[in-house]
Amino acid sequence: AASGTVTASQVDSLVQRHAPLCMRSLCDSLKLDHHLKHDGRLQYGLFIKGMGLSVDEALMYWKSAFSNITLDKFQKDYAYNVRYNYGLEGKRTNYSPYSCSKIIGNNPPSATENHGCPFRHFSPSNLEARLLRDNIGRTHVDQILQLSRDRHYQLACTKHFEVTHPQDKTRQDPIEHPNQYYEASKSLDEE
Ligand code: SF4
């Protein structure tokens, strides 16, 4: 989506409603811990940039999410990273949000990190609990778990999209990018 179409205050509800599990999971951790580690900030920060958040709104979003630190510390330690994602610092590259294959193939999260793809990096029992918590029916949960076990992570995510968007009558292309998932979900709302 074009930059400037989403404001900081809209991010959380849009993510919870339309984002794939990887990003909802990062959003949950951010709310819970008022912090995200470096790789999570990159994965999630570029995703919300792709949603249409301008750099100023992004700075506002991260500042209020990191509510346990002073403004001074935020400016010193984190504002640079946010501006960097937008190509305003360092190498001045206007970075793109990560694709699924990049997220799945990148360095896996340690026990204290939350980046990555849930279909690839969650333990089977965590993934199962998360899907059940989202009110996905038993049969569908089993199908998604099987696809993940068979290493068809993006197909598991595509299945997740299908069962959580039953109003979608067209067949979704396989999910290859978190922002593709988001835009497809959002467009169903706008129909
Ligand atoms: Fe996110 Fe892609 Fe994994 Fe889906 S398949 S959860 S969009 S990384």
Residues whose N, C-alpha, C, O or C-beta is under 5 A from the ligand:
A	BS01	SF4	P20 L21 C22 C100 I103 G116 C117 P118 Y153 Q154 C157 H177 P178 Y181
